[in-house]
């Protein structure tokens, strides 16, 4: 899976993202120096968790033949700094909203949500290798 981010000279922080046949924009809000033409990188990260949670719950419900009805997933991004180490800290709060469900059903849905692949990736070990290349311009 490849995701491409393209940034042109003069685009400011606005970045065009592409994957498969999809193209979309990432940007920062005006107060952060962007043009607010799309979600910020942290909003995209939170969106990944929210979308994956929703899809995971739908797959589970289809497999178990459960009618979930309409529901919503909210992910809140909280960024801070460890006062002792100055390390950047990231917390994601995920809230699941359902209608007319029993407490035991809600507990099960929380358990299923925590099995979504993005949740597993974010709470597991993540390795990032950065490489650089020089491309010849025509």
C-alpha distance (Angstrom), angle and dihedral (degrees) to the residues before:
residue distance angle dihedral
X1 . . .
X2 3.80 . .
X3 3.79 125.9 .
X4 3.79 115.7 -169.8
X5 3.81 123.3 -156.3
X6 3.81 115.7 -166.0
X7 3.78 123.6 -169.8
X8 3.80 122.3 -178.1
X9 3.78 127.0 -153.7
X10 3.81 105.1 -95.6
X11 3.83 94.6 22.8
X12 3.78 90.7 104.5
X13 3.80 109.6 -155.0
X14 3.82 93.8 -25.3
X15 3.79 108.5 119.4
X16 3.79 128.6 -172.0
X17 3.79 113.0 -140.0
X18 3.79 125.3 -163.3
X19 3.78 135.0 -176.7
X20 3.77 127.8 164.1
X21 3.83 104.3 -29.8
X22 3.84 94.7 -28.3
X23 3.80 127.6 103.0
X24 3.79 124.9 -174.9
X25 3.81 141.0 157.6
X26 3.79 131.3 -110.4
X27 3.78 120.7 -167.8
X28 3.76 142.4 148.8
X29 3.81 126.1 -107.1
X30 3.79 118.3 -94.6
X31 3.83 91.7 -103.7
X32 3.83 89.6 57.4
X33 3.81 93.4 51.5
X34 3.80 98.6 -94.2
X35 3.79 133.3 113.4
X36 3.83 94.0 -118.5
X37 3.81 91.9 -124.9
X38 3.81 93.8 140.3
X39 3.79 144.3 -4.9
X40 3.80 119.4 -55.4
X41 3.81 120.1 -112.7
X42 3.82 90.9 -101.2
X43 3.81 90.0 49.6
X44 3.80 88.9 51.8
X45 3.81 89.9 50.8
X46 3.81 90.8 51.1
X47 3.82 90.0 45.0
X48 3.80 89.6 55.6
X49 3.79 90.8 55.4
X50 3.82 92.9 44.9
X51 3.82 93.9 48.4
X52 3.81 93.7 44.7
X53 3.80 90.7 49.1
X54 3.79 91.7 51.5
X55 3.81 92.5 47.3
X56 3.80 92.9 46.2
X57 3.80 91.2 52.3
X58 3.82 90.8 48.4
X59 3.82 91.9 50.3
X60 3.82 90.3 48.6
X61 3.82 91.9 48.3
X62 3.82 92.4 48.8
X63 3.80 91.3 48.6
X64 3.83 92.2 49.6
X65 3.81 93.6 37.7
X66 3.83 90.9 -121.1
X67 3.79 123.0 155.6
X68 3.81 104.0 -136.1
X69 3.78 93.1 174.5
X70 3.77 116.7 -157.6
X71 3.79 116.1 -26.2
X72 3.78 138.8 167.4
X73 3.79 134.3 -140.7
X74 3.80 120.8 -155.1
X75 3.79 121.9 -169.5
X76 3.78 118.9 -169.8
X77 3.81 121.1 -162.9
X78 3.81 117.0 -143.3
X79 3.78 117.9 -174.5
X80 3.77 124.8 -172.5
X81 3.77 142.9 147.4
X82 3.80 128.2 -112.6
X83 3.83 104.0 -117.7
X84 3.81 92.7 -147.8
X85 3.80 102.5 44.3
X86 3.84 98.9 20.3
X87 3.80 86.7 -132.7
X88 3.78 116.9 152.9
X89 3.81 112.8 -108.6
X90 3.78 124.5 -157.0
X91 3.80 123.6 -167.3
X92 3.78 125.5 -178.2
X93 3.80 119.5 -161.6
X94 3.81 114.1 -160.7
X95 3.80 120.4 -164.7
X96 3.81 123.2 -172.3
X97 3.81 118.0 -156.5
X98 3.82 120.1 -162.2
X99 3.80 133.9 164.2
X100 3.80 125.0 -125.7
X101 3.80 99.0 -5.2
X102 3.79 128.9 147.3
X103 3.83 120.5 -120.8
X104 3.82 92.0 -109.4
X105 3.82 89.8 53.0
X106 3.81 91.2 50.4
X107 3.82 90.6 50.3
X108 3.81 90.4 51.8
X109 3.80 92.1 48.9
X110 3.81 89.8 51.5
X111 3.81 89.4 51.4
X112 3.81 91.1 50.4
X113 3.82 92.1 46.3
X114 3.80 89.7 56.8
X115 3.82 88.8 58.5
X116 3.79 95.2 59.7
X117 3.82 111.3 123.5
X118 3.82 94.7 -120.0
X119 3.82 90.6 51.2
X120 3.80 88.7 50.5
X121 3.82 91.9 48.4
X122 3.81 93.7 48.1
X123 3.81 93.7 48.0
X124 3.80 94.4 42.5
X125 3.77 130.2 66.5
X126 3.78 114.8 -62.7
X127 3.79 121.3 -163.4
X128 3.79 121.2 -165.8
X129 3.78 121.1 -169.7
X130 3.80 115.7 -169.9
X131 3.80 119.0 -158.8
X132 3.81 129.9 175.5
X133 3.82 130.3 -143.6
X134 3.78 134.7 -176.3
X135 3.80 114.6 -134.4
X136 3.78 121.5 -160.5
X137 3.80 113.1 -127.0
X138 3.83 115.1 -137.7
